[in-house]
C-alpha cells in the first residue's frame, strides 16, 4: 500500500524541522534535493542533522522531475501521497508538483513550509498548484493527519516540537 513521503526541495528552520522530525519518527520516506550545490551551497546543517542518512539528490533542473531517477525512486519507495516542502514555491516546488501530478502521483504542498523571495510569487505558486489539483495544506494539519490520534508516544514527541 502506498505510504506518505516527504520531499524536501532545495532547502539549503522551524517548520521544516517539525516536518522532517515527524516524517522520520513515523517511518515515512524522505527524499532531499539540492539545486546546484556547487554554486548555491548545501542543505542547512540543522536539517541535514535531522535527516541523517538521507543523501541529497543533486540537480540542475528546476523540477525534481527533471532529475534522472527521481520519479523512479519515488515509485520504488511506493510513494503516495508525495508531500512537498522547500524553496522556491513558484519555481522548483511548483514545477516538481506539476511533474508529479503528470506522472500520476497525489501531491500536497505544505504552504507554511515553502517560501519564495517575494510574497506575490509565493501566492501565485500556491494558486497555480491548487489549479493543477495539488492539495495545499499546513504543517500542523499534515502532522496531525499523519499521527491520526493523540494517545501515542509519537504524538507526545511531535507535539513538543509543535509547541517550541
N, C-alpha and C positions, 0 to 999 in steps of 0.2 A: 504494500500500500504506500503511495507517495507520502513523503513527510516534509514538514516545513523546512525551508532552507533560507539562511540569511546570506545575501551577497553584499559585501561592503565594497563600494565603488570608490576607489581613488582617495581615501582619506589619509592624507599624508601628514568631543570631550564628554561631556556628561551623558547625553542621551545615547550616543554610540557605545559608551561604556556599559550602560544598562542593557542594550540590545545584545552586545557581544557576550556579556556575562550570562544573560538569560538563555541565549541560544546554546552556549556551551553547557550550562548547568542542566538544561533539559535534553541534551543529547542531539540537538539539531545540527545538521551540517552547516559549515560556514565556508564561503569562498571569498577570498580577498583579492582585489586587483590594485595595481599601481600603474598610473599613467606616466609613462616616460620617466622612470625614477632616476635615470642618469642626469636628467636636467631639472626635474621637479623635486627630487628627494624621495625618501622612503616614507612608509606609513608611520604615523605618530608612535613613538615608543610606548606610550601608555596603552594604546590599542593593541600593539603587537604583543605586549605582555599578556593581555587578556586572551589573545588568540594564539598562544604558544603552540607551535606545531603546525599552524596553518601557513603554508608557503604562498606568498602573493604570486598571482599571475601578472607578469609584466605585459603592458600593452601600449600601443601607439594609436590603435583605432579608438575613436571616441566611444563607440558602443562596445561593451564587453562581448556582444555577439559577433564582433569582427575579429576576436582573438581566436586563432586556431585552437580547437579543442575545448573551448568554453562551454558551448551547448552540449557537446558530448559528455563533458564532465558532469553537468547538471543532470543529464539523463542517467548516467552511470550511478549517481547518488540518489536516483529516484526522487528528484526534487519536485515538490508541489505543496503548497504554493511557494513561489520564489518571492522573498521579501527583499526590497532594495533600500539601502541607506547609503549616504555618502555625498559626494560633490561631483560636478555641479548639477543641480537639479534639472536645469533646462538643456543640458548637453549630455554628459556621459550617463547620468541616471535615466533621463528620458529616453535617449536613443537605445540604451540597454533594454528598458521596459518595452519599447516598441518592437525590438527584435525578438524578445522573449514571447510577447503576445503572438507575433507572426509565426513563431516556432511551436505554438500550441500550449505554452505554459500559462498558468494562472499567476498573475503578478500583483503584488502590493508594493506601494511606496510609502515609507514612513515619513510623513510631512514634517514632523519636528526633528527628524534625524537626517534631513537633506538640507542643503543650502546652495545659494548662488551668490555671487558678489553683489548683485542688485536685487532688491525686493521684487521689482517688476518681473525680472527673469525667473525668479523662483515661482511666483504666482502663475506666470504663463506656462512654465514647465509642468506644474501640477495640474493646471487646467487641461493642457494637451494630453497628459497622461490619462486623466479621467475620461476625456472624449474617446480615447482609444480602448477603454474598458479596463484600465488599471484601477484597483482599489486603492484609494488614498486613505491612510489611517494615521493613528498616533502611536507613540511608543507605549504608553500605558494601555491603550486598547489592545494592541498586539500582544504585549507581555501577558496581560490577564487572559486573553484568548488562549495563548499557549498554555498557561497554567491550568485554566479550567475551573479551579477550586482553590479555596484558601486553607484547607486543612492538611497541608503538606510541608515538609521541610523545605522543599524548593520554594514555595510561596514565602515562607518566613525569611529565607536568604535573599530572595529577589526583592521583596518588599522593603528590606533595609536599604537597598540601592535606590529604590524609588523615592525614599524619604531623605536621602542625602542632599 
